Amino acid sequence: MFLGGIYYSVAAIEVAHQHGYHVITVDYLPENIAHKYSDEFHNVSILDKDAILHLAKELKIDGIVSYGVDPGVVTAAYVAEQMGLPFQCSYQSACILQDKSLFRKFLRDHGFNTPNAKGFSSYEEAADNVHLFNWPVIVKPVDSAGSKGISKVSDIKDLKDAVSYALEFSHSKHFIIEDYLDVLGYQSTSDCFTVDGKLAYVDYSDQIFDPQTANPFVPTMRIWPTTMQQTHQNYLTNELQRLFTLLNCKTGIYNIETRICTNGKAYIIEVSPRAGGNRIAEIQRIGTGIDLIEAEICKAVNDPFPEIKMPLYDACYMGYTLHSAEKGVYQFIDYEQTFKAQHFLEQSIYIKKGDIIEPLTGANKAIGDILLKFKNREECNVFLPELNNYIKVIVK
């Protein structure tokens, strides 16, 4: 059973079919793209864990995943625990990982580097506690992914609007405020994998943000391998292993965000027991030959999966999020042909000609994803400052 029907599930559904598995997709949006690839669809909200559990028992499923779908993770963990099915972690641990407020508290209580943070349910409650923070601050929903609902606030007078914006994207109607920490170099996002609680595959990337987008906190590029100093990578890997041990994690995929800050410290920002969006595991598979997607799907039904080991890249790879700086009617993607011939691997377009597109305020506004390859990072860096001149979204 796949919870959610977004495009990022399609690659995992294809892997499931290659293994002969019967795929059931579930959510409350019948028009979602992944339902066209599944064998069976059921219209049930993935936020309703008891309704999903009832359906799962009725269908006698052998495994459940919320592949690349953040809202379904807690439900998947709940169903797996109730039915004795494989999952990365317990329901309790999933609740901690999926709630930014609970996660920050867990990190703080166990001595991890973590920004000063506190969760709230109303502006009034937050306004009474502004003295707790070192401004500027970040305000975001406790339970939303894809950079939706995030604001940087430098002046207390702007806090109310930021809280309202965050609450628009929170299922639980809770938000978190935390000290803003300046990044040193690049933030990282990658998919990792544990086997019997041990980190068998850990990876870091350079995640790049475009300050010209409507929401500067939505990343537009991810590059592998990372330029992060090895000492920082070693520290983060040890801390991630400590986290997985404390949470009694088992076997499965995780999307992990980390950053090194100008104060010299390395931080675990987010850990979610699911695959990441933007085709992260797919480009990692292309670059390393290690298939985390197949491992996750086989694990979910307790079947043997391919060997998982530490990654080694043979070149420089980029995932580029197609987006528009303005609202308009989508026409096509215009590539500079020499650039395309030398560096293009493949693309996924999530809309069609004539659709209305909007500026990039969150991952849900992405037009598509392009996978690119360069000989090395030096060659990649040549194109970074003006990549929009080589890949243009044409609107009218």
N, C-alpha and C positions, 0 to 999 in steps of 0.2 A: 504494500500500500504506500503510495506517494501522497504526502500531504501538500496541497498546492499544485497549481498548474502553470507556473510561469515558464518562460523560455529556457531558463537555466536548468530545468529538470529534464529537458529533452535528451541531452547527451547521456544522462544516467538511465533514462527509459530505454534508449537504444542499447546500452550495455546489458540491461536486464533482459531484453528480447534476444540478444545474442546468446544468452545463457538458457533461453527457453522458459523464462519466468513469465507468468501471467501478471500483467501490470494493472493495478487499480489506482486511478487518480481521484482525489477528493478535494473539493472546496465549494464555495458558494457562487463561483463565477463560471458558468458553463462555457462561456466564450474563450476562456483562457487557452492558450496555444497547446500546452502539453496534453490536454484532454484529447486532442486529435491523434496523438501518438500512442495513447494507452489502449488497453483492451476493454476497459470498463470504467465508467465515470459515475460518481455519486455526488449529489448536490447537498453537502453538509458543511457547515462552517468548521474550519480546522481549529478555531478557538474554543469550540465546545468539546472539551476532552471526553466528557461522559457520552455524548452522542457518537463521537468517533470510536470510542471503546465499544459501544453497543454494536456499531456497524462492523467493526473489526472482528468481533466475536461471531456475529451473524455470518460473515463471509469466510470465517476460519482462515484468516491470513497467516502466512508464515514469517512475515517480516514487515517492518514499517520504517520509513525514512521521511525526513522533511528536508529533502535535498535542495540546498540553496534557498530555502524558504524559511525565513526567520520566525514568522508568527506561529509556525506549526511545531517548533522544536519541543516546547514543553509538553504539548499534547502527545507527540511521538514518544517522548520519554515515559510519559504516564501510561500510555497503552502498552508499550513494551514491558514495563515493570508489572503491570496487572496481568499480562498474558505470558510472561516468562520468555519474551523474545529478546534477541540481542540488541543492545544499544550502548552508546559510548559511555553513559553514566546513569546514575540513578535519577529518578524524578526530582528528588530534593536538590541534587547537584545541578540539574538542568535549570531549576528555578533560580538558583543563585547566579549561574552563568548568564541567564537570559534577562535578568533585571539589573540594570546598570547600578542602581543604588545598593542592592544587596551585594553585588560583585565588588564594588568599591569597599564596602564594609568588610567583606571577607578578606580582601587583600590587606587592608589596614590591620585587621585583627591578627593576621598571620605574618606580619612583618615584611610584606612586599612593598616596593616603591609604588606609591599611588598618590595622585593629586588629592589635595584637600577637597572633600566632597560631601554633599548631604542631599537626601531626597525629600521631596515635598509633594503635596497634593493640591495646594492652592497658592495664588500669588500672595495673599495676606500672610500665610505661614512663612513663605520665603522672605517677604519684606521684613518680618520680625527677626530674621537671622542673617541679614546682609553683612553684619559685622564679623561673621565667621570666615569670610573669604578674603583672599588677596586679589584685588581687582586688577585687570579685567578677568571675567569669568566666562565659562561656557555653560549654556543652558540647553538641555536636550531631553527628549522623552526617555524614560527608563527602559522602554520595551519596543523601540523602533530601530530598524536597520536602514542601510542605504543612504545615510547622512540626511535623512528627512527630519525636519523640525529642529535643526541645530542652529544656534545663534551665538556669536561672540558679543558680549555686552561689556562696554567700558564705562558706561555711566548708569548709575542706579535709576535714573529717570526712564531709561529704556527697558528696564527689567520686566515691566508688566506686559509689554508687547511680545517680548521674547518668551515669556511663560505661556501666553495665549497661543503662540505659534507652536511651541513644544507640545502643548496639550492636544492640538489638532491631530497629532500623529501618534498619540499614546492610546493603546487599547485599554489600559488600566487607569488612565487619567492621572498618571503620576509623572513627575519630571525630576531631574537632578541638576543641581548647580555644582560646578567644580572649578577650582582655580585653572586659569588658562596657562598652559606650559608651552613655551616656545620650542619648536622642534629644531634639532641640530641635524642638518642633512635632510634626510627623507623619512617620513613615516613608512612603516612596512605593513603590507597585508599579504598573507599567503595561506594556503591550505596545508595542514600538517596531519600526521596520522600516528595513532598509538596502537600498539599490539600488546594486549594483556597489561595495559597501564603504562607501558614503556614507550617513549618517543622513538619510533622507528624511522620516521621521516619528519624532519623539521626544516623549514625553508623561510627565507626572508626576501623581501623585494624592496624596490624603491617606488613608493607611491607618490605620484605627482599631482598637484592641484593647479587648476587654472584660475588665477585671481580675476579673470575677466568673466567668469561664468556668473549666473544669477545667484548661485550659492557657492562661495569659495571653499566650502568644506566638503564638496562632492569631488572625489578624485576623478581625474580624466585619463590618467595613464598609470600603468603598473609595469615595472621593468625587472627582469631577472637576468643574471644573478644580481644580488644587492651590492651596493658599495659600502654597506655598513661595516665598520671595523670589526675584525674577527673577535677581539676581546669583548665587545658588546654582544656579538652573536653568542659567544660562549656563555656569557652571563645570563642572557635571556633564555637560552636553551635549558640551563640548569634551573632557572626559576620556573619555567613552564613545566619541567618535569616535577618539581616540588609541588606545583599547583595540582597537577594531575594525580599525584600521589595523595595529597590531602583530600581531594574530592573523590578518591577511590574510583578513578576512571578506568575503563576497560579497553575495548578495541573499537576504533572508528576514526572518522575524519573530523577535523575541526578547522574553522576559519579563525585566524588569529591576527590581531592588529597590535603592533608594538611601535614604540618610538624612543629615540634618544633625544634628550632635551638639553637646552643650553646650560642647565645647571650641572651637566655632566652625568646625570643618572639615566638609566634605561628603565622604561616602563612597559608593563603589559597593559594595553588599553582595553582590549576586548578578546574574549575567547568564547566561541559559539560552537556547540556540538553539531555542526552541519557543514556542508560545503559552502564556499563563498560564491557570490555572484560574479558577473563579468567574465565568466568562463575561466576562472582562475585555475581550477584543476585540469582543465583541458590544455591550457598553454603550458602548465607544468609537465603534463604528460608528453607534449610535443618536445619540450626542451630537455627532458631527463629520461624519457622512456619508461618512467614509473607511473603506473596507472592507479591512482588513488580512487578514481571513480569505480573501477571494477572491484577494487578491494572493499569499498564501502557497500556496494550492492550485494556482493557475495556474502560479506559479513552479516548483512541484515537478515539473511535467511539461513545463517549458520553453515554456509558452504565454504570450502577451501578457497582462498584467494591468492593472487600472485605475490611473489616476494616483495616486501616493502623494505627499502633501504634508503640511506641518506642520498640526497640528490647531487648530481654533478651535471652542469650545463655544458653543452658543446658550442654555444654561441650566445648572443644576447637576444632576448625575446621581450616583446612588448605587447601588452593588451591595451588597446586604445578605445575609449568610450566615445562613440559618435554622439555629438550633441549640437545643438543650435544655440547661438547667442541671442536669437530673437524668435518671437512667435511668427508662424507662417504656415504655408501649405507645402508639405514635403514634395520634392520633385525627384531627386536622385543624388547619388554620391559621385563627385567629380574627383578623380585621382590624377595626379601628375604621372604620366605614363611610365617614365623611366624609373621613378621611385616605386611605382606599383610592381613593375617587372622585377626589380631587384630585391624588394623587401616584403611584399605582400604574401601572406600565407592563406588566410581565409577570412570571411566576414559573416556576420549574422545581423540581419536587418529586422527589427521587431515591428516595423510599420510598413505601410504600402503607399505608393504614390497617391497624392490627393488627401492624405491624412493631415489633420492639424497637429503641428508640433509646437511645443512650448520651450522656453529657456530651461536650462538644467538646474532645477531647484532640489532634485533628489534623484537617486538611482532609477526611480520609476519613470523619470522623464527622458531616459536615455533612448536614442534612436536605434542603437545597435552597438556591436563590439567588433573590432578588427584585430586580428592577430598578425604581428609583424616580426620579422627576423633580421638581425644585423650581424655582421661578422664579429663585432666586439662592441664594448660600451663606447669606445672612442668614436666609432662610426655612428652609433646611435645618437650620441651627443651632438653631432653635426646637425641633425634634423630637429632636435628637440625645441629650440627656440621658435621655429617657424613651421611646426608640423601642420598647422591649419592651412598653410599654403600648398601643401602636398595632398591633403585630404580635405575636401570642401563639401559641406552639406548645402545643397542648393534648395532654396525655398523661394516662394513667391507670395 
